[in-house]
Amino acid sequence: MYSHGSESLIKQARDIHESELQKFFSRLVKLLQGKELGHETVDSLQRLLLILSATKYTKTLPPELQRRLVSLLSSSAEQLQVLSSAVLRETLPLSGQEVNYNQENIFQLNSHAASLLLSQAQSRADLSSLCAQLLRGLEGRQSEGSAHSLTHTLPILNSILTHSPESLTEDHVTLLSKKLVDWLRYASITQGGGASSGGFFTGPRSRQPVPTAELDGTVSGDFFTVLCVGQGFTDDQWMNVYSFSMLRHWLLTNHSVCNGNTTADTAHRLQLSLSLSHSFSNDDRSEVDGSVVSMVSATSSSSRLLPPKERLREKAFQYCQRLIEQSDRKAQKRIDTDLQKACLVEAVCILDRVCEEDTSLVFRTFPCIKALFGRLSSDLSFARVLLPIAQFYLHHGETAAVDCESVWNLVFGRFPAELFNDLFLAHELLRFLRLNLESLQARVPQYTRSFPNLLKFLAWDSPSAVDDFVDLLPSLVTTGTAVELLHTLLDLPCLSATLVLQLRSACQPISDTGGRALLSLDAFRSTSYRGLFLFLLRGEAGSGDTIDRLSTLHKLLAEAADWPRVVQCSQMVPVLLHIFFNTVVTVANDKLLAHLILVMLERSSLLLNIPKYIKEIHRVFSCHLLRLCKLHPSLVVDQSHELLEFAGATANVYSKEDIYTHVVWVLGEYLSVSCDSRCSVRLITSCFETLEAVLFEITSSAPTPGAVCPAPRVITTLMSALAKLASRSHDLIPRVSLFFSKLRTVTRGGSVPWCNNEEDLVAIVTRGEELWSLLKAPGVAQSVLTPPTHIATPQWHQDTNVAMPLRLRALTSLTHPQ
């Protein structure tokens, strides 16, 4: 919300009269004609921007003011560049007054003018024309004044490529590919004495040009890269940095400009690549020192035979190989170590892309990638570098026929187990999983078995990771993992608390008695309970669905129930359970679904004591128990013993209202010969007697002190279930009718101890009388209470798309005149 002062300014800007606006325009033109543009000019430009942006209508400025603002784009003061660019974006350009840069003034381009150019492009033709002008500027001889604008040219081209790659023609791609090759591979190797020392590289200016250095301080022995350092840098070295920063994006998108290469080109490229690989093995220097620098230098002359796009691919390969070699040097500054990691990530991603475009490069690249993995895999500080390496193995491991098991053991093993609290790694790893989901399911068996480890990311930072797991969870549900996965999801709050205890245990010495002692932390460190916590922290599925002492674990973690991280995690579990059950019905057989019903009944009383969490889980269980039984009615007969045992426990009426109500409903609805031929009279009678005993117990005595009355919904559901069962076995009708008659007699005396609400009591009695009336005609009762599927399913009286409701309303109006 805006403050009162801000709202007042915006209102003034919107209410300004046209005459006052024209006077303001004239005054601003006079200010812009002055030799020095001071604070008054800046204030006026800021006010003009407020006036233009405060209304939804786009205005047109006077021609003279428009021209003055365009000229400010090349001002030496960046504040004026920013303001003029922002103002011009809020206005319509005059006819013939669009910001246009031709061959003569293209070198005045800066980032603010560039953003304006892109915003005013009205068609693909405009963008294509702009590309042509920019690229002609790159073709021309670079003067001293043009160097600065080149640093803005590549970002503009990159933006155009992002939003409209079809605006670049094949000639544009060829030209830019040539320029990128020159900047990447042939930048100066000496330091620039007069170059700017700020920005990407820092250091005082050098008077005499000297060779650039490596990060460890040694003299650079090969071509310039982003990991070369010096006291000053030349313009082409800066372009080298800019080119590398956009190289991956260029390789990813430039293929959309054209339709690819012919078969002959591909064959020629493969033959040439093989010859280059042969030249590597015969290069004397590479055999002596094993240096990647020597290897990439050996291809300089051979790669000139390639077409521009293939040549860029080759130079990108060489550049990345050199970066990997440079990353092995020990940097003298910590900031340079971070730069090495960032460049490694980019280099591996570029190599991955290059190998996707040309599979013949896979065999040249894999030795380097394999050596890099071997060097970094033991150091988890390089985890974010190892993820692109894993991506490379996933894409090309099958082609190169290499063993990837060690890679996946690291990604799915140590990363989640030891770095679950690294939020950046969690985001990147989960994104990696989402982007490669199909490949991982098909090629990496460790993926589906690693869900206990992967869920640690969710348990630690649920709000950030839940969106990723909404996408990932269905892929983790299989017939082999479903039961254990369900238990693991229900134990997520316990896992969250355990992860907190694990970190606290590592940070706080055992001898430290200061501060408030945590009983759960003592339990975590105790050998007696170590097995419970180790099961929660397991890294792979298969060691068992759950543990026997869950109630003990919940008591140990009772104090964690109000920890913010645990509470947040508990709020995400119902969402994931819905996804789990929606997925499992598509992959599970009847035997597995029957097992899941048992798990739901068992775990309904074995949850971490967070009241809201328990209530939500019961609600989810109720919903999906109903759905499972509706899809597979035979499950009710298969699990009748367990369901009856649950329904016969009177305590469940009070503590598990939702799930108890639905268990009773499915027993009454699906315990029928029409749903399963195995349903016998004996089974119906047994169910009737169990429910009858519960109903008599809760309606014949007051609840225990401190307990609430049974919910009216539970009572009416029990009554309906008994009536349905009696309609299928007529010998039971007198017994249920006796209950209904007693119910009416008892309630005539006024209030009853098991229902403290008069309206609820009236509703219960009314339902009893309706059911009693139906049971007086057993044939009718069975048709009404258990209608055949062909009658119950269409529900013609409710379907507004057919004529039946209209006819019923017409008959009602005729038979009941007002």
N, C-alpha and C positions, 0 to 999 in steps of 0.2 A: 504493500500500500504506500502511496505517496504521502509525504508529510504535508501539513497544512500549507506551508510556504511553497512547496513544489506545486501543489494543486492550484494555488493562486497564480503562479507564473504560467502554468499551462492554460488556465482560463483566460488570462490576459492575451496570450499568444493566439488563442482561437478567436477571441472577440475583436481583434484589431481591425479597424476599418480600412477599406481599400485606399482611401486618400492618405491615411497615415502610413500605410505600407509603401506607397509609391514615394513618399517623402523619405522614408527610411532607405529605400533602394538608392535614391539620388545621393543621399549623404554617404552611403557606403561606397558608391562609385568614386566620389571625391577622395575618400580616405584611401582607396586602392590606387589612385593616381599619384599619390605622394611617393617621395623617394624612400622614406623610411616608414615601415609598417609597425607601429607600436602596439601598446596594450589596448588602445581604443579600437584599433582595427580588429584585434583578436576578440574583444568583447562583442563587437558588432557582428562578427561572423558567427559567434556562439549564439547570439540572439536570433540571427537569421535561421540558423539550423533548428532552433527551438520552434520558431514560427512555422517552418516548413514541415517539421515532423509532428507537430501537435494536431494536425488535421489529416483526415484520410484522403483529402483531395490533393492531387499532384498539381503543383503550380508551375507556371512558366516565368522565368526571370527576364528582365529587360536585356536586349542583345549585348549592350555594353558591359553590364554587370556579368553576364555569362562569360564573355571573352576574358574579362579580368580574372574571374575565378579559374578559368582554364589555365591562364598564365601562371597562377599561383601553384599549380601542380608541380612546376619545375623550380619552385622557390628553394632557397638554401635552408630555410627554417622548416623543420619537419612539422611543427605545430600548424603552420599555415597549409602545408600539404594535406594534413589530416582533415582540417576543417573544410578546405575547398573541395576535397574529394567527397566528404560526407554531404555537403550542401548540394553538389551536382548530382549525387545519387538520388536526392529527394526531388529533383526537378526533371521536367521533360526537356530534352535537348531541342534547340531551335533547328528548323530545317536548314541543313547545310552547316550546322554549328556543332555537330557531334565531335567528341574528342577523337582526333584521328592523328595517327603517327605515321608519317611517310618515311622514305629512305633517309631524308635529311635530318629529321628530328627524332628518329627512333631511339637515338642514344640518350635522349633526355628522360627516358622512361624510368619510373621508380615504382615501388610496390603500391603506392596509393593511386597513382595514375593507372596502373595495371588493373587494380580492382574496379576502377571506374570504367575502363575499357570493357571489361568482361560483363559488367552490369548493364552496359548500354548496347551490347550486341543483341540484335533483334532476330537474327536468323542464323542458320548454319553457314550461309554464305558470308555473313559478317565475320564469323569466327574463322572461317577458312581464309578470308582476306587478311585478317589480323595475323594468322599463323604465317602467311606468306611474307608479310612485312617483317615480322620478327625474325624469320629464318633468313631473309635477305640481309638483315642486319648482322646475323651471325656469319654469313658468307663473306661480307666485306672485310677489308683490312681494318684491324682494330687500332684505333688511335688512342692516345692517352686518355682522352675524355670519354671514350666509349666503354672503357673497361667496367666502370661502375654499373652501367645499365645492363651489362651482360648477366650480372648476378640476379637481376630481376626477370630476365627473359625466360630462363628455365622454369622458375615457379609458375609463370603465366602459362607456358606451354603445358606444364604438368596439370594445371587446373583445367585447361581446355581438354586435355586428354582424359581427365577424370569425368567431366560432365558431358562431353560430346566428342568421343574418339573418332567418329566418322567425319569430323571437320578437317582432319589431317588426310592429305592425299598420300599416295604411294611415294611421290617425289619428296614430300615433306618428311616422311619416315626415313627415306634414304639419306637425305641431307642431315637430319638430326642424328642419325646413327653414325654417320661419318664424323660429325663434330664431337659426339660423345667418345668415340674411339680416340680422337686426337687428345681430348682433355684427360681421359682416363689413363692413357698409356704413354703419352708424349709430353706431359707437363715438365717444366724445368726441374732440374735436380739441384739447383743452387738456390740459396736463400735470396729473397728480394730485399735489397737494402732500403728501398723507399716505400715498401708496402706497409699497409696498416698493420699495427701490432695488436689491435683489439679484436674482440669477437671470439671466433672459434679457437684461434691460437693466441696465446699471450706471451709477452716478453718485450724487452726493449729493442729498439731498432738497431740494426747492424750497419756499420758504415761500409764494409767491404763484403761483396757476395761470397759466401762460403757454401760448401755442400750442405744439404739438409742432413739431419741426423735421425737415427732410430730412437725409440723411446728409452732405450737403455744407455743412450749417450754416444754410441758408436756412429761412425760416419755411414750414411745410407749407401748401400752397395748396389742398388738397383733403382727402378723407376719410382717416381713420387707417388705416394698414396696418402690417404687421410691420416694414417698413423705415423707419418714423418713429421718431425718437429724442427723448428728453427726460430730465429729472432725476428724474421720478417718474411713475407711470402709474396710471390709474384701473382699477377692476375690470372695466369693460366693454372697456377696451383689452387687458387680459390675456385676456379671453374672445375677443377678436378674434384674438389670437395662437394660442390653443388651437383656435379654429374653423378657422383656415387650416391648422393642422397636420394636422387630420383630414379636411379638405374632399375631397381626392382619393379617399381611401378610402371616404368616404361616397358620392361620386358613382359609384364603381365597384361598390358593393354594394347601394345602396338600391333598385336596379331589381328585385332578386330578391324584394322584399316584395310588389310588385304586378305586374300583367301589362302595364303600359304604358298608353299613352293611345289614345284612339279616333282614327279618321281625321279627325273634325271638329276635335278638339283640335289635331292636327298641322297641319291646314290653317290654323286660326286662328293658331297659333304662327308659321307661315311668313309669313302675311300681316302679322302684327305685326312680325316681324323685318325684313321688307322696308321697312315704314314707318319703323322705327327707323333703318335704314341711310339712308333718304332724309333723315331729320331730321339725321343726321350731316353729310351733304353740304351742308345749308343752314344749319348752325350757324355764326354769324358768328365766334365765338371760335376754333373749330377751323380756319377758313379763314385767320385772321390768324396764329396762332402754331403751328398744326399740333400742338397738344398733345393727347396721349391723355387727359390729365386733363379737358380741356374736353369731349372726346367722351364719356367715360363719365359725366360730370355731366349731360349733356344727356338721358340716358335715365332719370333718377331717377323722374320722374313717370310716364312711359309704361310702365315695367316693373311698376308697381303693378297694371296690368290683368291680369297673368299669374297663373295658379294658383301655389300655393306652390312646387312642385318646379321649374316652369319659371322662376319668379321667382328661386329660388336659383341656377339655371343662369345666368340673366342677371347676377345680382350677382357670381357667381364669375367670369364673363367680364370684368366691369368691374374687379374687384379685381386680376385677373391683368394686365389691360392697364395698370393703374396701377403695379403692381410693375415691369413692363417699363420703363415711363417712369422710375421711380425708380432703376432699375439703371443708367441712363445717367449718373447724377450721380456725381461723383468723391467717394468716401468719404474722410473725414478720418482714419480709423483702418483699419489693415490688417485687423483682425478684422471690420470692417463690410464690407470688400471680399469676404471669404469668405462673409459672410452674403448679400450681393447675389447671388453665384453660386449659393448653395444655394436662394435664393428664386426665381431664374430657372429653375432646373431644375424646381422644384415648379410654378411658374406655367405653364411650357410644357406640362408633363404634364397639368395641370388643363385647359388650353385644348384639348389633344388629346382628352381625355375628353369635354369639353363638346361639341366638334364632332362626335364620334362619336354622341352622343345627339341632336344637332340639326344636321343637315348644312347648314341655312341659315346657321349661324354661321361656316361655313368661309370664306365670301367676306368677312365682316367681320374675320376673324382673320388671314387670310393676309398682308395688307399689313404688319401689325405683325410677324409672324413673319419675313417676308422681309427687312424692314428690320433686325430683330435679327440675322439670319444675316449680312447684309452688314456689320454693325458688328463682329461677333465673329469672323468666319471667318478674319481675318488674324492673330488672336492665339490661339496654341495653348494658352495658359493657361486658356482658356475651353472646352477640348475636352469636358469633362464636361457643359457646358451645351449644346454643339452636338449631342450625341447625342440628347437629347429633341427638338431641332429636326429632326434627321434622321428621327426617328420620326414627327413631325408631317407631314413631307413625304411619307413612305412611305404614311401612312394617307389623306392628303387631297390630295396633289399631283395625282392623276388627276382628282379631282372639280373642282379649281380650274384644271385644265389649265395647270399651270406647269412650267417646265423645271427638272428636279431634278439635272441632270448635275453642276453645280458642288458640290452637296451630297455626292454619292457620290464625286466625285473627292477631296474632303476626307476623308471617312470611310474610304475604302478606299485612299487615296493617302498623304496627309501623316500621318494618325494612326499607322498602323503603322510607317511609315518613320522618323518622327522621335520617336515617343513609345512605342516598343516596350518601354522599360524603366519605364514608368509602370504599376505593377501595378493600381492602382485603375481606370485607364482600360481596361486590358486586360480586366479582369473585366467591366466594364460593356459594353464593345464586343462581347465574345464572347457575353455574355448577350443583348444586343440582336440579334445575328445568330441565336442559337438561337430566340428568341421570334418572330422574323419570317422564319423560313427560307423558308416557302412563298412569301410575298410577294416576298422578295428574288430568289428563283429566277425568278419569273414576270415581275417588273417591272424588275429592275436588272441589265442585262447586265454591268456592271462587277464584279459579285459573283464569278462563277466565274473571271474573268480575274485576280482580285486575290490568288489563293492564295499567290504568292511573298511578297507583303507580309504577309498575315495570318499565315503560318507563322512570321514573326519573333517574334510573341508566344509561340509554342510553343518556338522555339529559345532564347529568352531565359529563360523561366521554365517549363520543361516540367512539373514536378509540379503547378503550379496550373492550367495551361491544357489539360492532356491530356484531362480529362473533357469539356471543351467541344468539342475537336476530334474526340473519338469520335463526337459527335453531328453535327458540321459536315462532316466529311470526305466522307461519301457524297454530299453535295450538290455537292461540288467535282469529282467524278469524272464526266467526260463523254467522248465519243469524241474530242473535240478537245483535251482537257487531260490525258488519262490518261497518255500517255507522259512528258510534261514533269513532271507531278505525281509520277510514280514516281521520276524522277531527283531531283526536289526533296526528296522524303522521304528518299532515300538520302543526300543532301547536307546534311541538317539539322544533324548535328554540326559540319560545316564552316561552316554559316551561324551557328551558335552561337558558334564561335570568332571568326568575322569580326565579329560584333556587339560582342564584347568588345574586339577590336582597334580597332573604329571609335570606341568610347567612350574607350579609352585614348589613341588618337591625338589626339582632340579635347582631352583633359584634360592630356596631357603634351606640352610643347613639343618640337619637333624638336631644338632645341639642348640639351635637358636630357639629360645623360649620367649623372646620378646613378642609383644602384640597378642591378639586374641588367638587362642589355640583352636584349630579346626579338628574336630573328631574324625571327619572324613579323611583329612590328610594323614592322621595317625593310622587310620585303617588302610589307606593306600600304601603306606610304608610297611605295614604289618605283613609278615610272611603267612599268617593264618588266612588272610583274605586276598593274598596276591593273585591266586588263580582266578578269582572273580574279575579283577581289573584287567588281567592279562587277556582274558577272553574278550572283553570289550575292545581292547587295543589290538586284537589280532589283525594280521595284514591280509589274510586270504580266507575265502570261504572254504568249508569242507571239514572243519574241526568239530562240527556239531551245530544243530539248529539253535540251541539255547543252553542255559545252565540250570542246574537243579535249585540253586539257592538264590533265586531272584528276589524273594521277599527279604532275605538277609541283605542283599545288595541295596535294595530300596531303603532299608532302615539305615544303612551306613551313609547313604547319600541324602538323607532326609533334610539336612541343613542346606543342601544345594538347591532345594526346590524354589527358592526365591532369588537365586543368582540371576542377574539380567541375561547372561549368555544362555543359561539353561532355559529360562522362560521364553526367550526368543526362539530357541530351537524347538521347544514344545509346540509353539504356535504354527510351525511349518509342517509338523508331522501329519495332521489331518489332510492337508493338501496332497502330500505325497501318497498317503494311503488310498485316496480316491483314484489317483493315477495307477497305483499298484493293482487295485482290484479291477479297474477298467481294462487293464492289460492282461491280467492273469486269466480272465474268463476266455480270452482268445487263444491261449496256448495250453491251458491245463485240461487234463482228463478228469473223469468223475472221481477217481481215487484221490487225486491231488486236491480237488475242490472239497472233498469230504474231510481231508486232513486240515485244510484251511479253516473249515467251520469249527473243528475241534480247537484249533489255535485261538480263534476268536473267543470261544467260550472260556477257554483257560486263561487267556491273557486279559480278559475283561476285569479280573480281580488282581492282576499282577502288573501294575503300572506305577511309575514314580508318583508320589503323592503330591500332585499339583491339581487341585480340584477342577479348575477349568479345563485342563488337559484331559483329565479322566472323562469328563462329561462329553467333550468333543470326540474322543476316541469311541466312546459308547455310541454316539450318534452315527459315526462312520460305520461301525460294525453293524448297527441296526439296518442301515440303508443297504449295505452290500450283502448281509445275510438274506434279506428279503429278495434281493436281485438274484443271488445264486440259487435260491430255492425256486424262484419263478422260472429261471432258465432250465433248471434240472430238478424237477419235483421229486425224483427218486432219491435225492440226497436226504430227504426227511425220513424216509424209511431206513436208509442206510445208517443214519446217525440218530435213530429214534431213541436209543438207550441214553446217549449223552444229552440229547435235547430234553428228554424227560427228566433226567437227573438235574439239569439246570433249572427247568421249570418247576420242579418239585421242591426247590430250596426257597422257603418263604423269605429268607433274608434278602434274596435277589429282588424281591418286589420293592424293597425300600432303597437298596443301594445301587441297583442297575435298572432303573425304570424303563429307559429306552430299549435297551437290548432285550430285557425280559418281556416287554410287551410284544416285540416282534417275534421272539421265539414262540410265545403262546399263539400268536396269529398264524405262523407258518404251520404249527402243529394242527391247528383247527382247519386250516385251508387245504393243506396238501396231504394229510393223513387220510387218504381216500383210495378206493379201488380204481377210480377213474384216473388217478395220477400214477398209481403203481399197483400192479396186480398182486404184488407180494403183501399188500396191506390186508391183514386179517382182522376178524372181529375181535380176537383176543388182544391184538395190538391196540385197536381203537378203545377197547374197554380199559386196558391198562393206562392209556393216556388220559381217558376220561376220569378215572379214579384219582390219578395224580393231580390233575387240575382242580378236580372237585375238592380234594382235601385242602389245597392251598386257598381256594375261594372261601370255604367254610371257616378256615382258620382266621383269615384277615377280616371277615365280616361278622365274626361271633365274639370278638374281644377287642378291647381298646389296645392301641399300640403301646409298646413299652415306653417308660418315662424317657423323655428327651427325643423320641423318634416321632417323625411326622406321620400323618395318616396316609394310607395307600392312595396312590393317584387314581382318580375316577376312571381314567383311561385304562389302567390296568384291570380294574374290576369289570368294566364293560367288555374288554377284550376277552377276559376269562369267561364271562357269561356267553359271549358269542361263540367262542371255541367249544364250550360244552354243548350248546344248542346244535352246532354243526355236527359234532361227533354223534350226538343222540339221534339226529336225523338220518345218520347212516347205519345206526344200530338201534332199532326201535325199542329194544329192551331197556335202553337207558333213558327213554323219554320220561317215565314216571319219576325217576330220581331227580332229573333237572327241573321238572315241573314242580316237584315238592319244594325245591329250593326257591323257585320264583314265587310260589305262594307264601312261603315263610317270609321272604323279603318284603312282600307287600304288607303282610301283617305286622312285621316289626316296625316298619317305617311309619305306620299309621299313628304310633304313639309319640311321634315328634322326632327329635334329634337322635342320632345314634353315635356311639363312641368312635366308630371307624370312618366317619365322614363329618367334618365340621362346617361344611358349606351347604346351605339349603338348596341352592340351584343345582349343585352337583348331585345331591341326593335325589332330587326330582328327576334329573336326567337318567340316573342309574335305574330308578324304579320304572320309568317309562320304557327304557330299553328292555328290562325284564318282562314287562307286560306284553310288549310287542313279540318277543321271542316265545313267550308262553302261548300267546294266541296262535302263532305259526305252528307250534308243535302239536296243537290240538288236531291239526290236519297233517299227518306225517308226510304224505305225498307232496303236498304243497310246500311244506317246510324244506324238503330236500331240494325242490326245484328253485326255491328262493334263496336258501342259504348256500347251496352248492350248485349253481346253474351250469348246464353243459357249456363247453367252450364256444360252440357255434352261436350260442345265445348271449353269453357274457362278453365275448370279445368285441363284436361290432358296436354295442351300446348305441343303437339307433336313436334312442330317445334323447341322447346327449349330443349327437353329431349335428352341428349347425349347417353342414354342407349337404344334407339330404332333406327331403320333404317331411319326414316323420315329426320333428318338433313343431313345424308349422301346423300340421294337422291336429296334433295334440292340443295346441293352444286354441285352435278354432273350435274343436269339440268342447274344450273347457268353457270357452265363452258362450257357447250355445246351451250347454247344460247347467251353467251357473250364471244366469242373467243377473246383472247388477240392478 
